[in-house]
Amino acid sequence: MNNLLFVFLGGGLGSIARYGISEMVKSNFKTAFPVATLCSNVISCLILALTVGIFSYKTGSNSALKLLIVVGFCGGFSTFSSFSYETVELMRTGNTLIAIANIVISVTVCIGLIYFLSKQSL
């Protein structure tokens, strides 16, 4: 039951952080490119990779803290559904090159971060 509470708390904090990033980007960037989603996903992957890397070095690591950060916070903060929806909308509105750029940048950067920062645990 405690594990569910940690995931719940982390997810709520991640969702609030995601909303904050979205509002900040909306007020500072006027572009068709989905900057807010990219920022949330990249930051989430960075946090996840660093957390996994740190926990892989510690043998007696706190699994509740890992659940709070990796499953809860990163799960609530990152957003594959928004990434997918925004990419499809870019295609539907004729912004195919921006959609392709979004796919390439998002996948390359996010997977690259996870790979290079957590490679000790892979």
MOPAC internal coordinates of N, CA, C and O (Angstrom, degrees):
PM7 1SCF
backbone

  N    0.0000 0     0.00 0     0.00 0    0    0    0
  C    1.4477 1     0.00 0     0.00 0    1    0    0
  C    1.5322 1   111.21 1     0.00 0    2    1    0
  O    1.2310 1   120.74 1   141.59 1    3    2    1
  N    1.3418 1   116.20 1   -38.41 1    3    2    1
  C    1.4607 1   119.24 1   178.86 1    5    3    2
  C    1.5218 1   111.44 1   -61.63 1    6    5    3
  O    1.2310 1   120.49 1   142.96 1    7    6    5
  N    1.3363 1   116.68 1   -37.04 1    7    6    5
  C    1.4634 1   119.73 1   179.27 1    9    7    6
  C    1.5243 1   111.29 1   -60.75 1   10    9    7
  O    1.2310 1   120.23 1   139.45 1   11   10    9
  N    1.3222 1   117.17 1   -40.55 1   11   10    9
  C    1.4691 1   120.81 1   177.60 1   13   11   10
  C    1.5191 1   111.46 1   -62.14 1   14   13   11
  O    1.2310 1   120.57 1   142.14 1   15   14   13
  N    1.3092 1   116.52 1   -37.86 1   15   14   13
  C    1.4560 1   120.69 1   178.99 1   17   15   14
  C    1.5323 1   110.85 1   -64.85 1   18   17   15
  O    1.2310 1   120.36 1   137.79 1   19   18   17
  N    1.3279 1   116.92 1   -42.21 1   19   18   17
  C    1.4681 1   120.52 1   178.82 1   21   19   18
  C    1.5287 1   111.30 1   -64.66 1   22   21   19
  O    1.2310 1   120.35 1   137.63 1   23   22   21
  N    1.3251 1   116.93 1   -42.37 1   23   22   21
  C    1.4669 1   120.50 1   177.37 1   25   23   22
  C    1.5195 1   110.09 1   -64.19 1   26   25   23
  O    1.2310 1   120.33 1   136.93 1   27   26   25
  N    1.3177 1   116.97 1   -43.07 1   27   26   25
  C    1.4618 1   122.45 1   179.40 1   29   27   26
  C    1.5348 1   111.67 1   -60.49 1   30   29   27
  O    1.2310 1   120.57 1   131.93 1   31   30   29
  N    1.3196 1   116.51 1   -48.07 1   31   30   29
  C    1.4659 1   120.78 1   179.93 1   33   31   30
  C    1.5295 1   111.47 1   -64.26 1   34   33   31
  O    1.2310 1   120.87 1   134.48 1   35   34   33
  N    1.3195 1   115.95 1   -45.52 1   35   34   33
  C    1.4573 1   119.59 1   178.58 1   37   35   34
  C    1.5126 1   112.04 1   -62.37 1   38   37   35
  O    1.2310 1   120.35 1   137.72 1   39   38   37
  N    1.3203 1   116.94 1   -42.28 1   39   38   37
  C    1.4667 1   121.33 1   179.21 1   41   39   38
  C    1.5173 1   112.00 1   -62.31 1   42   41   39
  O    1.2310 1   120.62 1   138.80 1   43   42   41
  N    1.3180 1   116.42 1   -41.20 1   43   42   41
  C    1.4600 1   120.26 1   177.76 1   45   43   42
  C    1.5172 1   111.76 1   -64.34 1   46   45   43
  O    1.2310 1   120.41 1   135.69 1   47   46   45
  N    1.3245 1   116.82 1   -44.31 1   47   46   45
  C    1.4678 1   120.57 1   178.17 1   49   47   46
  C    1.5294 1   111.10 1   -64.32 1   50   49   47
  O    1.2310 1   120.71 1   139.46 1   51   50   49
  N    1.3231 1   116.25 1   -40.54 1   51   50   49
  C    1.4604 1   120.28 1   177.93 1   53   51   50
  C    1.5153 1   112.26 1   -63.69 1   54   53   51
  O    1.2310 1   120.67 1   139.30 1   55   54   53
  N    1.3238 1   116.33 1   -40.70 1   55   54   53
  C    1.4669 1   120.55 1   179.19 1   57   55   54
  C    1.5205 1   111.42 1   -66.28 1   58   57   55
  O    1.2310 1   120.41 1   140.75 1   59   58   57
  N    1.3141 1   116.82 1   -39.25 1   59   58   57
  C    1.4643 1   120.44 1   176.90 1   61   59   58
  C    1.5295 1   110.18 1   -65.20 1   62   61   59
  O    1.2310 1   120.43 1   137.92 1   63   62   61
  N    1.3229 1   116.79 1   -42.08 1   63   62   61
  C    1.4673 1   120.73 1   177.80 1   65   63   62
  C    1.5279 1   110.35 1   -63.08 1   66   65   63
  O    1.2310 1   120.19 1   139.98 1   67   66   65
  N    1.3160 1   117.24 1   -40.02 1   67   66   65
  C    1.4738 1   122.38 1   178.48 1   69   67   66
  C    1.5243 1   110.13 1   -61.45 1   70   69   67
  O    1.2310 1   120.49 1   136.11 1   71   70   69
  N    1.3129 1   116.66 1   -43.89 1   71   70   69
  C    1.4591 1   121.30 1   178.56 1   73   71   70
  C    1.5370 1   110.18 1   -63.23 1   74   73   71
  O    1.2310 1   120.54 1   137.71 1   75   74   73
  N    1.3220 1   116.58 1   -42.29 1   75   74   73
  C    1.4587 1   121.01 1   178.72 1   77   75   74
  C    1.5207 1   112.34 1   -61.52 1   78   77   75
  O    1.2310 1   120.35 1   136.33 1   79   78   77
  N    1.3200 1   116.93 1   -43.67 1   79   78   77
  C    1.4690 1   121.38 1   177.33 1   81   79   78
  C    1.5304 1   109.41 1   -61.34 1   82   81   79
  O    1.2310 1   120.48 1   135.21 1   83   82   81
  N    1.3188 1   116.69 1   -44.79 1   83   82   81
  C    1.4560 1   121.45 1  -178.90 1   85   83   82
  C    1.5227 1   111.17 1   -60.05 1   86   85   83
  O    1.2310 1   120.26 1   133.88 1   87   86   85
  N    1.3173 1   117.10 1   -46.12 1   87   86   85
  C    1.4668 1   121.04 1  -179.67 1   89   87   86
  C    1.5274 1   111.32 1   -66.37 1   90   89   87
  O    1.2310 1   120.26 1   139.37 1   91   90   89
  N    1.3146 1   117.11 1   -40.63 1   91   90   89
  C    1.4569 1   120.93 1   179.82 1   93   91   90
  C    1.5295 1   111.08 1   -64.68 1   94   93   91
  O    1.2310 1   120.58 1   136.30 1   95   94   93
  N    1.3146 1   116.50 1   -43.70 1   95   94   93
  C    1.4638 1   120.34 1  -179.37 1   97   95   94
  C    1.5234 1   110.49 1   -67.74 1   98   97   95
  O    1.2310 1   120.09 1   138.17 1   99   98   97
  N    1.3384 1   117.44 1   -41.83 1   99   98   97
  C    1.4702 1   120.80 1   179.10 1  101   99   98
  C    1.5240 1   112.06 1   -57.55 1  102  101   99
  O    1.2310 1   120.84 1   142.37 1  103  102  101
  N    1.3227 1   116.00 1   -37.63 1  103  102  101
  C    1.4661 1   119.01 1  -177.48 1  105  103  102
  C    1.5301 1   112.79 1   -82.27 1  106  105  103
  O    1.2310 1   119.82 1   167.43 1  107  106  105
  N    1.3308 1   117.95 1   -12.57 1  107  106  105
  C    1.4691 1   120.10 1  -176.69 1  109  107  106
  C    1.5235 1   115.12 1  -115.82 1  110  109  107
  O    1.2310 1   119.65 1   163.61 1  111  110  109
  N    1.3280 1   118.28 1   -16.39 1  111  110  109
  C    1.4604 1   121.32 1  -176.87 1  113  111  110
  C    1.5201 1   110.05 1  -128.61 1  114  113  111
  O    1.2310 1   120.68 1   -47.84 1  115  114  113
  N    1.2926 1   116.31 1   132.16 1  115  114  113
  C    1.4638 1   121.88 1   174.01 1  117  115  114
  C    1.5255 1   107.17 1  -118.76 1  118  117  115
  O    1.2310 1   120.61 1   -88.37 1  119  118  117
  N    1.3139 1   116.44 1    91.63 1  119  118  117
  C    1.4516 1   121.88 1  -176.68 1  121  119  118
  C    1.5215 1   110.10 1  -149.35 1  122  121  119
  O    1.2310 1   120.60 1   -23.96 1  123  122  121
  N    1.3141 1   116.46 1   156.04 1  123  122  121
  C    1.4683 1   120.75 1   175.88 1  125  123  122
  C    1.5306 1   110.62 1   -75.24 1  126  125  123
  O    1.2310 1   120.47 1   156.94 1  127  126  125
  N    1.3232 1   116.70 1   -23.06 1  127  126  125
  C    1.4644 1   120.54 1  -179.32 1  129  127  126
  C    1.5325 1   109.71 1   -69.58 1  130  129  127
  O    1.2310 1   119.93 1   -46.92 1  131  130  129
  N    1.3263 1   117.73 1   133.08 1  131  130  129
  C    1.4685 1   121.27 1  -177.78 1  133  131  130
  C    1.5367 1   112.75 1   -76.14 1  134  133  131
  O    1.2310 1   121.32 1  -106.16 1  135  134  133
  N    1.3102 1   115.07 1    73.84 1  135  134  133
  C    1.4624 1   121.90 1  -175.05 1  137  135  134
  C    1.5306 1   112.33 1   -62.74 1  138  137  135
  O    1.2310 1   120.06 1   138.10 1  139  138  137
  N    1.3280 1   117.49 1   -41.90 1  139  138  137
  C    1.4678 1   120.58 1  -177.07 1  141  139  138
  C    1.5237 1   111.67 1   -61.28 1  142  141  139
  O    1.2310 1   120.47 1   135.14 1  143  142  141
  N    1.3056 1   116.71 1   -44.86 1  143  142  141
  C    1.4684 1   120.28 1   179.65 1  145  143  142
  C    1.5184 1   110.88 1   -66.09 1  146  145  143
  O    1.2310 1   120.55 1   137.26 1  147  146  145
  N    1.3258 1   116.56 1   -42.74 1  147  146  145
  C    1.4621 1   119.63 1   177.53 1  149  147  146
  C    1.5270 1   110.40 1   -60.19 1  150  149  147
  O    1.2310 1   120.11 1   133.50 1  151  150  149
  N    1.3298 1   117.40 1   -46.50 1  151  150  149
  C    1.4711 1   120.25 1   179.46 1  153  151  150
  C    1.5231 1   111.48 1   -59.98 1  154  153  151
  O    1.2310 1   120.18 1   133.09 1  155  154  153
  N    1.3277 1   117.26 1   -46.91 1  155  154  153
  C    1.4645 1   120.71 1   179.82 1  157  155  154
  C    1.5172 1   111.59 1   -60.46 1  158  157  155
  O    1.2310 1   120.55 1   134.75 1  159  158  157
  N    1.3153 1   116.55 1   -45.25 1  159  158  157
  C    1.4639 1   119.75 1  -178.11 1  161  159  158
  C    1.5250 1   112.09 1   -68.27 1  162  161  159
  O    1.2310 1   120.13 1   139.84 1  163  162  161
  N    1.3243 1   117.35 1   -40.16 1  163  162  161
  C    1.4683 1   120.08 1   179.60 1  165  163  162
  C    1.5299 1   110.43 1   -67.27 1  166  165  163
  O    1.2310 1   120.24 1   134.35 1  167  166  165
  N    1.3298 1   117.14 1   -45.65 1  167  166  165
  C    1.4666 1   119.98 1   179.43 1  169  167  166
  C    1.5253 1   110.25 1   -63.60 1  170  169  167
  O    1.2310 1   120.30 1   139.49 1  171  170  169
  N    1.3284 1   117.03 1   -40.51 1  171  170  169
  C    1.4573 1   120.79 1   178.37 1  173  171  170
  C    1.5273 1   111.43 1   -62.15 1  174  173  171
  O    1.2310 1   120.51 1   136.67 1  175  174  173
  N    1.3336 1   116.64 1   -43.33 1  175  174  173
  C    1.4662 1   120.10 1   178.40 1  177  175  174
  C    1.5190 1   111.37 1   -65.27 1  178  177  175
  O    1.2310 1   120.37 1   142.89 1  179  178  177
  N    1.3210 1   116.89 1   -37.11 1  179  178  177
  C    1.4610 1   121.43 1   177.03 1  181  179  178
  C    1.5292 1   110.20 1   -62.82 1  182  181  179
  O    1.2310 1   120.41 1   131.54 1  183  182  181
  N    1.3248 1   116.81 1   -48.46 1  183  182  181
  C    1.4654 1   121.15 1   178.79 1  185  183  182
  C    1.5203 1   110.61 1   -62.13 1  186  185  183
  O    1.2310 1   120.45 1   135.00 1  187  186  185
  N    1.3315 1   116.75 1   -45.00 1  187  186  185
  C    1.4619 1   120.80 1  -179.49 1  189  187  186
  C    1.5285 1   110.65 1   -61.67 1  190  189  187
  O    1.2310 1   120.26 1   132.72 1  191  190  189
  N    1.3218 1   117.10 1   -47.28 1  191  190  189
  C    1.4633 1   120.54 1  -178.23 1  193  191  190
  C    1.5250 1   111.26 1   -62.79 1  194  193  191
  O    1.2310 1   120.32 1   136.08 1  195  194  193
  N    1.3141 1   116.99 1   -43.92 1  195  194  193
  C    1.4657 1   119.84 1   179.38 1  197  195  194
  C    1.5228 1   111.21 1   -65.30 1  198  197  195
  O    1.2310 1   120.62 1   139.65 1  199  198  197
  N    1.3274 1   116.42 1   -40.35 1  199  198  197
  C    1.4608 1   120.10 1   178.95 1  201  199  198
  C    1.5237 1   111.34 1   -64.20 1  202  201  199
  O    1.2310 1   120.60 1   133.01 1  203  202  201
  N    1.3206 1   116.47 1   -46.99 1  203  202  201
  C    1.4719 1   120.09 1   178.71 1  205  203  202
  C    1.5221 1   109.74 1   -62.01 1  206  205  203
  O    1.2310 1   120.39 1   138.31 1  207  206  205
  N    1.3249 1   116.86 1   -41.69 1  207  206  205
  C    1.4600 1   120.62 1   178.56 1  209  207  206
  C    1.5149 1   112.07 1   -62.02 1  210  209  207
  O    1.2310 1   120.40 1   134.96 1  211  210  209
  N    1.3227 1   116.84 1   -45.04 1  211  210  209
  C    1.4728 1   121.05 1   179.62 1  213  211  210
  C    1.5209 1   110.62 1   -64.61 1  214  213  211
  O    1.2310 1   120.10 1   134.77 1  215  214  213
  N    1.3240 1   117.42 1   -45.23 1  215  214  213
  C    1.4582 1   120.49 1  -178.34 1  217  215  214
  C    1.5271 1   112.34 1   -69.20 1  218  217  215
  O    1.2310 1   119.59 1   155.31 1  219  218  217
  N    1.3142 1   118.38 1   -24.69 1  219  218  217
  C    1.4673 1   119.73 1   179.01 1  221  219  218
  C    1.5293 1   111.53 1   -71.39 1  222  221  219
  O    1.2310 1   120.58 1   156.71 1  223  222  221
  N    1.3376 1   116.49 1   -23.29 1  223  222  221
  C    1.4663 1   120.03 1   178.92 1  225  223  222
  C    1.5199 1   112.24 1   -84.73 1  226  225  223
  O    1.2310 1   120.09 1   158.50 1  227  226  225
  N    1.3087 1   117.44 1   -21.50 1  227  226  225
  C    1.4569 1   121.31 1  -177.29 1  229  227  226
  C    1.5213 1   109.61 1  -100.07 1  230  229  227
  O    1.2310 1   120.90 1   -54.89 1  231  230  229
  N    1.3184 1   115.89 1   125.11 1  231  230  229
  C    1.4571 1   119.18 1  -178.84 1  233  231  230
  C    1.5216 1   112.04 1   -80.10 1  234  233  231
  O    1.2310 1   119.83 1   145.12 1  235  234  233
  N    1.3056 1   117.92 1   -34.88 1  235  234  233
  C    1.4565 1   120.92 1  -179.23 1  237  235  234
  C    1.5148 1   111.41 1  -101.71 1  238  237  235
  O    1.2310 1   120.67 1  -140.04 1  239  238  237
  N    1.3052 1   116.33 1    39.96 1  239  238  237
  C    1.4593 1   120.22 1  -174.23 1  241  239  238
  C    1.5232 1   111.86 1   -69.30 1  242  241  239
  O    1.2310 1   121.42 1   -26.54 1  243  242  241
  N    1.3052 1   114.89 1   153.46 1  243  242  241
  C    1.4510 1   123.01 1  -177.81 1  245  243  242
  C    1.5285 1   109.84 1   -79.71 1  246  245  243
  O    1.2310 1   120.40 1   -73.01 1  247  246  245
  N    1.3246 1   116.84 1   106.99 1  247  246  245
  C    1.4603 1   120.27 1  -177.53 1  249  247  246
  C    1.5251 1   111.58 1   -68.11 1  250  249  247
  O    1.2310 1   119.72 1   152.43 1  251  250  249
  N    1.3294 1   118.14 1   -27.57 1  251  250  249
  C    1.4598 1   120.56 1   178.26 1  253  251  250
  C    1.5292 1   110.12 1   -66.50 1  254  253  251
  O    1.2310 1   120.26 1   138.78 1  255  254  253
  N    1.3212 1   117.11 1   -41.22 1  255  254  253
  C    1.4614 1   120.89 1   177.65 1  257  255  254
  C    1.5203 1   110.85 1   -65.80 1  258  257  255
  O    1.2310 1   120.74 1   140.70 1  259  258  257
  N    1.3100 1   116.19 1   -39.30 1  259  258  257
  C    1.4702 1   120.21 1   177.61 1  261  259  258
  C    1.5322 1   110.21 1   -64.34 1  262  261  259
  O    1.2310 1   119.81 1   138.34 1  263  262  261
  N    1.3123 1   117.98 1   -41.66 1  263  262  261
  C    1.4700 1   121.20 1   176.37 1  265  263  262
  C    1.5216 1   110.96 1   -62.71 1  266  265  263
  O    1.2310 1   120.36 1   137.20 1  267  266  265
  N    1.3243 1   116.92 1   -42.80 1  267  266  265
  C    1.4535 1   121.26 1   179.53 1  269  267  266
  C    1.5235 1   110.98 1   -59.89 1  270  269  267
  O    1.2310 1   120.42 1   135.61 1  271  270  269
  N    1.3331 1   116.79 1   -44.39 1  271  270  269
  C    1.4643 1   120.50 1  -176.00 1  273  271  270
  C    1.5242 1   112.17 1   -81.60 1  274  273  271
  O    1.2310 1   120.05 1   124.45 1  275  274  273
  N    1.3332 1   117.51 1   -55.55 1  275  274  273
  C    1.4661 1   121.43 1  -171.24 1  277  275  274
  C    1.5289 1   111.88 1   -72.63 1  278  277  275
  O    1.2310 1   120.43 1   125.15 1  279  278  277
  N    1.3081 1   116.78 1   -54.85 1  279  278  277
  C    1.4627 1   119.63 1  -176.27 1  281  279  278
  C    1.5312 1   110.69 1   -79.27 1  282  281  279
  O    1.2310 1   120.45 1   132.27 1  283  282  281
  N    1.3183 1   116.75 1   -47.73 1  283  282  281
  C    1.4561 1   120.59 1  -176.21 1  285  283  282
  C    1.5185 1   113.62 1   -74.47 1  286  285  283
  O    1.2310 1   120.61 1   109.87 1  287  286  285
  N    1.3475 1   116.44 1   -70.13 1  287  286  285
  C    1.4610 1   119.67 1  -173.72 1  289  287  286
  C    1.5260 1   111.79 1   -62.20 1  290  289  287
  O    1.2310 1   120.07 1   127.77 1  291  290  289
  N    1.3202 1   117.47 1   -52.23 1  291  290  289
  C    1.4708 1   119.75 1  -177.99 1  293  291  290
  C    1.5248 1   111.60 1   -65.13 1  294  293  291
  O    1.2310 1   120.31 1   145.02 1  295  294  293
  N    1.3196 1   117.00 1   -34.98 1  295  294  293
  C    1.4604 1   120.34 1   176.66 1  297  295  294
  C    1.5183 1   112.28 1   -65.65 1  298  297  295
  O    1.2310 1   120.26 1   141.62 1  299  298  297
  N    1.3277 1   117.11 1   -38.38 1  299  298  297
  C    1.4530 1   120.72 1   178.74 1  301  299  298
  C    1.5220 1   113.34 1   -79.59 1  302  301  299
  O    1.2310 1   120.86 1   153.29 1  303  302  301
  N    1.3164 1   115.96 1   -26.71 1  303  302  301
  C    1.4591 1   120.83 1  -175.55 1  305  303  302
  C    1.5272 1   112.69 1   -85.87 1  306  305  303
  O    1.2310 1   120.52 1   141.43 1  307  306  305
  N    1.3198 1   116.61 1   -38.57 1  307  306  305
  C    1.4671 1   119.58 1   179.23 1  309  307  306
  C    1.5214 1   108.53 1   -82.79 1  310  309  307
  O    1.2310 1   121.22 1   -17.52 1  311  310  309
  N    1.3248 1   115.26 1   162.48 1  311  310  309
  C    1.4599 1   117.04 1  -174.72 1  313  311  310
  C    1.5152 1   112.40 1  -152.92 1  314  313  311
  O    1.2310 1   120.94 1   -89.33 1  315  314  313
  N    1.3119 1   115.80 1    90.67 1  315  314  313
  C    1.4584 1   120.33 1   178.29 1  317  315  314
  C    1.5269 1   110.54 1   -71.24 1  318  317  315
  O    1.2310 1   120.40 1   147.00 1  319  318  317
  N    1.3117 1   116.85 1   -33.00 1  319  318  317
  C    1.4658 1   119.26 1  -179.55 1  321  319  318
  C    1.5320 1   111.00 1   -65.79 1  322  321  319
  O    1.2310 1   120.11 1   137.32 1  323  322  321
  N    1.3311 1   117.40 1   -42.68 1  323  322  321
  C    1.4703 1   119.48 1   177.19 1  325  323  322
  C    1.5164 1   111.07 1   -65.75 1  326  325  323
  O    1.2310 1   120.60 1   138.67 1  327  326  325
  N    1.3200 1   116.46 1   -41.33 1  327  326  325
  C    1.4687 1   121.12 1   176.58 1  329  327  326
  C    1.5288 1   110.20 1   -56.44 1  330  329  327
  O    1.2310 1   120.45 1   133.34 1  331  330  329
  N    1.3045 1   116.74 1   -46.66 1  331  330  329
  C    1.4638 1   121.41 1  -178.76 1  333  331  330
  C    1.5204 1   111.16 1   -65.65 1  334  333  331
  O    1.2310 1   120.53 1   133.02 1  335  334  333
  N    1.3241 1   116.60 1   -46.98 1  335  334  333
  C    1.4642 1   120.93 1  -179.10 1  337  335  334
  C    1.5330 1   111.34 1   -62.26 1  338  337  335
  O    1.2310 1   120.73 1   132.77 1  339  338  337
  N    1.3246 1   116.21 1   -47.23 1  339  338  337
  C    1.4694 1   119.57 1  -178.44 1  341  339  338
  C    1.5269 1   111.34 1   -64.06 1  342  341  339
  O    1.2310 1   120.41 1   143.62 1  343  342  341
  N    1.3139 1   116.83 1   -36.38 1  343  342  341
  C    1.4643 1   120.31 1   178.21 1  345  343  342
  C    1.5256 1   110.58 1   -65.92 1  346  345  343
  O    1.2310 1   120.07 1   136.14 1  347  346  345
  N    1.3106 1   117.48 1   -43.86 1  347  346  345
  C    1.4617 1   121.35 1   177.96 1  349  347  346
  C    1.5283 1   110.44 1   -63.67 1  350  349  347
  O    1.2310 1   120.18 1   137.56 1  351  350  349
  N    1.3188 1   117.26 1   -42.44 1  351  350  349
  C    1.4708 1   120.52 1   178.59 1  353  351  350
  C    1.5251 1   111.50 1   -63.31 1  354  353  351
  O    1.2310 1   120.22 1   141.91 1  355  354  353
  N    1.3254 1   117.19 1   -38.09 1  355  354  353
  C    1.4645 1   119.72 1   176.12 1  357  355  354
  C    1.5288 1   110.00 1   -60.99 1  358  357  355
  O    1.2310 1   120.47 1   137.68 1  359  358  357
  N    1.3279 1   116.71 1   -42.32 1  359  358  357
  C    1.4700 1   120.27 1   178.51 1  361  359  358
  C    1.5253 1   110.94 1   -64.82 1  362  361  359
  O    1.2310 1   120.73 1   135.83 1  363  362  361
  N    1.3199 1   116.22 1   -44.17 1  363  362  361
  C    1.4732 1   120.79 1  -178.81 1  365  363  362
  C    1.5298 1   112.68 1   -62.73 1  366  365  363
  O    1.2310 1   120.72 1   149.28 1  367  366  365
  N    1.3219 1   116.23 1   -30.72 1  367  366  365
  C    1.4668 1   119.60 1  -177.89 1  369  367  366
  C    1.5268 1   112.07 1   -94.35 1  370  369  367
  O    1.2310 1   120.59 1  -169.02 1  371  370  369
  N    1.3223 1   116.49 1    10.98 1  371  370  369
  C    1.4603 1   120.18 1   175.58 1  373  371  370
  C    1.5155 1   115.47 1    85.44 1  374  373  371
  O    1.2310 1   120.24 1  -171.82 1  375  374  373
  N    1.3096 1   117.16 1     8.18 1  375  374  373
  C    1.4657 1   121.86 1   178.71 1  377  375  374
  C    1.5271 1   110.70 1   -94.89 1  378  377  375
  O    1.2310 1   121.02 1  -125.15 1  379  378  377
  N    1.3122 1   115.65 1    54.85 1  379  378  377
  C    1.4603 1   121.49 1  -174.03 1  381  379  378
  C    1.5267 1   112.39 1   -62.44 1  382  381  379
  O    1.2310 1   120.18 1   138.92 1  383  382  381
  N    1.3219 1   117.26 1   -41.08 1  383  382  381
  C    1.4733 1   119.27 1  -179.93 1  385  383  382
  C    1.5221 1   111.85 1   -65.80 1  386  385  383
  O    1.2310 1   120.40 1   142.04 1  387  386  385
  N    1.3248 1   116.84 1   -37.96 1  387  386  385
  C    1.4654 1   119.72 1   176.65 1  389  387  386
  C    1.5292 1   109.39 1   -67.09 1  390  389  387
  O    1.2310 1   119.93 1   141.16 1  391  390  389
  N    1.3232 1   117.75 1   -38.84 1  391  390  389
  C    1.4680 1   121.46 1   177.77 1  393  391  390
  C    1.5253 1   110.86 1   -61.88 1  394  393  391
  O    1.2310 1   120.72 1   135.34 1  395  394  393
  N    1.3140 1   116.23 1   -44.66 1  395  394  393
  C    1.4707 1   120.30 1   178.98 1  397  395  394
  C    1.5260 1   110.06 1   -64.77 1  398  397  395
  O    1.2310 1   120.54 1   137.64 1  399  398  397
  N    1.3299 1   116.57 1   -42.36 1  399  398  397
  C    1.4693 1   120.15 1   177.83 1  401  399  398
  C    1.5222 1   110.43 1   -61.16 1  402  401  399
  O    1.2310 1   120.41 1   139.25 1  403  402  401
  N    1.3279 1   116.82 1   -40.75 1  403  402  401
  C    1.4581 1   121.06 1   178.41 1  405  403  402
  C    1.5278 1   111.02 1   -60.76 1  406  405  403
  O    1.2310 1   120.33 1   135.27 1  407  406  405
  N    1.3066 1   116.98 1   -44.73 1  407  406  405
  C    1.4655 1   121.37 1   179.32 1  409  407  406
  C    1.5250 1   110.47 1   -62.93 1  410  409  407
  O    1.2310 1   120.84 1   128.87 1  411  410  409
  N    1.3229 1   116.00 1   -51.13 1  411  410  409
  C    1.4706 1   120.47 1  -176.09 1  413  411  410
  C    1.5287 1   111.00 1   -63.13 1  414  413  411
  O    1.2310 1   120.57 1   132.07 1  415  414  413
  N    1.3232 1   116.52 1   -47.93 1  415  414  413
  C    1.4736 1   119.88 1  -177.93 1  417  415  414
  C    1.5230 1   110.61 1   -65.34 1  418  417  415
  O    1.2310 1   120.27 1   131.63 1  419  418  417
  N    1.3243 1   117.08 1   -48.37 1  419  418  417
  C    1.4623 1   120.67 1  -177.05 1  421  419  418
  C    1.5270 1   111.86 1   -61.05 1  422  421  419
  O    1.2310 1   120.55 1   129.49 1  423  422  421
  N    1.3061 1   116.56 1   -50.51 1  423  422  421
  C    1.4622 1   120.08 1  -176.47 1  425  423  422
  C    1.5331 1   110.77 1   -67.47 1  426  425  423
  O    1.2310 1   120.31 1   134.71 1  427  426  425
  N    1.3200 1   117.01 1   -45.29 1  427  426  425
  C    1.4641 1   120.39 1  -178.36 1  429  427  426
  C    1.5244 1   111.62 1   -63.11 1  430  429  427
  O    1.2310 1   120.48 1   130.04 1  431  430  429
  N    1.3144 1   116.69 1   -49.96 1  431  430  429
  C    1.4639 1   120.08 1  -176.93 1  433  431  430
  C    1.5290 1   110.93 1   -66.90 1  434  433  431
  O    1.2310 1   119.90 1   132.39 1  435  434  433
  N    1.3300 1   117.80 1   -47.61 1  435  434  433
  C    1.4638 1   120.36 1  -176.41 1  437  435  434
  C    1.5231 1   112.30 1   -66.08 1  438  437  435
  O    1.2310 1   119.97 1   132.62 1  439  438  437
  N    1.3008 1   117.67 1   -47.38 1  439  438  437
  C    1.4670 1   119.36 1   178.75 1  441  439  438
  C    1.5274 1   110.33 1   -67.53 1  442  441  439
  O    1.2310 1   120.25 1   142.61 1  443  442  441
  N    1.3333 1   117.13 1   -37.39 1  443  442  441
  C    1.4647 1   120.47 1   177.22 1  445  443  442
  C    1.5185 1   111.94 1   -60.63 1  446  445  443
  O    1.2310 1   120.37 1   135.87 1  447  446  445
  N    1.3345 1   116.90 1   -44.13 1  447  446  445
  C    1.4639 1   120.12 1   177.88 1  449  447  446
  C    1.5178 1   111.76 1   -59.93 1  450  449  447
  O    1.2310 1   121.04 1   132.03 1  451  450  449
  N    1.3142 1   115.61 1   -47.97 1  451  450  449
  C    1.4641 1   119.70 1   179.79 1  453  451  450
  C    1.5274 1   110.49 1   -60.72 1  454  453  451
  O    1.2310 1   120.71 1   134.82 1  455  454  453
  N    1.3112 1   116.25 1   -45.18 1  455  454  453
  C    1.4689 1   120.85 1  -177.33 1  457  455  454
  C    1.5316 1   111.29 1   -63.65 1  458  457  455
  O    1.2310 1   120.67 1   126.72 1  459  458  457
  N    1.3142 1   116.33 1   -53.28 1  459  458  457
  C    1.4628 1   119.60 1  -172.64 1  461  459  458
  C    1.5225 1   113.86 1   -75.53 1  462  461  459
  O    1.2310 1   119.79 1   146.73 1  463  462  461
  N    1.3213 1   118.01 1   -33.27 1  463  462  461
  C    1.4658 1   119.55 1  -177.99 1  465  463  462
  C    1.5171 1   113.79 1   -87.11 1  466  465  463
  O    1.2310 1   120.16 1   159.42 1  467  466  465
  N    1.3108 1   117.30 1   -20.58 1  467  466  465
  C    1.4711 1   118.69 1   179.57 1  469  467  466
  C    1.5146 1   112.18 1  -117.23 1  470  469  467
  O    1.2310 1   120.34 1  -162.00 1  471  470  469
  N    1.3174 1   116.96 1    18.00 1  471  470  469
  C    1.4735 1   119.85 1  -173.30 1  473  471  470
  C    1.5190 1   113.08 1   -63.61 1  474  473  471
  O    1.2310 1   119.78 1   159.25 1  475  474  473
  N    1.3066 1   118.03 1   -20.75 1  475  474  473
  C    1.4517 1   119.43 1   178.08 1  477  475  474
  C    1.5277 1   111.55 1   -65.57 1  478  477  475
  O    1.2310 1   121.09 1   152.03 1  479  478  477
  N    1.3320 1   115.52 1   -27.97 1  479  478  477
  C    1.4605 1   118.85 1  -177.76 1  481  479  478
  C    1.5237 1   112.67 1   -95.33 1  482  481  479
  O    1.2310 1   119.69 1   176.81 1  483  482  481
  N    1.3371 1   118.19 1    -3.19 1  483  482  481
  C    1.4595 1   119.93 1  -179.43 1  485  483  482
  C    1.5037 1   111.86 1   -82.67 1  486  485  483
  O    1.2310 1   120.10 1   180.00 1  487  486  485

